[in-house]
C-alpha cells in the first residue's frame, strides 16, 4: 500500500457516545481516485469502550483504512504527538471527536497544502451544531472559545498567531523540522484538575518561529456538535480559567519572539512583573463583576488562571524562559 497523502487523526478520551457521528462523516469523504488517505483514532486514556465503539462504527466499505492506538498519558497534546508518530501522511489533519468534517475536507486539505508550500498549517471554519437547542445569549460573543467561526480572512493568517486545533491540517515536514530542533510541547491540554488548553497555539507559534506560515481556506469546513453541558456559564468560566493558566507558558514564546527594544520587554521576562500585572488585572475585572454573560467575569477568570499558572512557574520562570529562547533560536535556524 502506498504512503497516504493525508492522515486524519481523531484524539478522543471517553468518546464512545461522540465517535460514531464523527466517524460517519469521515467515512462519507469524497476524494479523487489518486488521493490516498487513512484514519487513526488515538484513544487517550479512556475509561469507557471508546476503542470497541470506533471499530464497530467504521463501515467495512469505507474509502480509507482505520487504525486505533492507545495513548495512556492523558492530555490532548500527548494524543496529538502520538498521532504524528503513528501516521505517515504528508498532511496530518486533526479532528476532535465532536467535529463533523465536510465531505470534501480531505480533498481540499491536500490541494491547499500542495498549492501553498510555505504553509506549515492550515485552519478550518467551524459551524456550531446545537441539535435543536437554543444557545445562550452570550455564546456568539464567545464563539471563538468553541472553535466556531473563521480564523481570519482567506489566505495567510500568520499575523493572527494561531489557529484552533479542530480541523487543523499540519504539514508533516514542518512537524519533523520542529522535532529535529528539539521542540517538545509544554502545553498538553486538559488533564484532570489541570484545566489547561492552548496546545494548538503552542504548535502554531513554534511553526511561525521556524519560518512557516499559517493559512486559512474557507473551503475547509466542519460542524462542531456542542454538548449541552458546554453551553453552561460555569463551563465557559472554566474554559477561560484554563486559557489563563496556559497563557503563562505562552509568555515564554512571546517574550522570545519579541524584537522591540526598551524597558517593557525586559520587564515582561520577570516573574514578579508578570505576577504584579496579573494581580492588578484580576482585581480590576473582579471588582467590575457582573452576572451570566458578563465579559468582565470571563476576563476575571482568565486573570485568575494566570495567577495559578504563574504560581506554578515560580522559581523556574527565568530558567524556562532561557530554555524557550534557545529553542526559538534553533527553530529560526532550522530552515536556514
Buried (B, 14 or more C-beta within 10 A) or exposed (E): EEEBBBBBBBBBBBBBEBBBBBBBBBBBBEBEEEBBBBBBBBBBBBEBEBBEBBBEBBEEEBBBEBBBBBBEEBBBBBBBBBBBEBBBBBBBBBBBBBBBBBBBBBBBBBBBBEEBEEBBBBBBBBBBBBEEEEBBEBBEEBBEBBBBBBBBEEEBBBEBBBBBBBBBBBBBEBBEBBEEBEBEBBBBBBBEEBBBBBBBBBBBBBBBBBBBBBBBBBBBBBBBBBBEEBBEBEBBBBBBBBBBBBBBBBBBBBBBBBEEEEEEEEEBBBBEEBBEBBBEBBEEBBEEEEEEBBEBBBBBBBBBBBBBBBEBBEEEBEEBBEBBBEBBEBBBEBEE
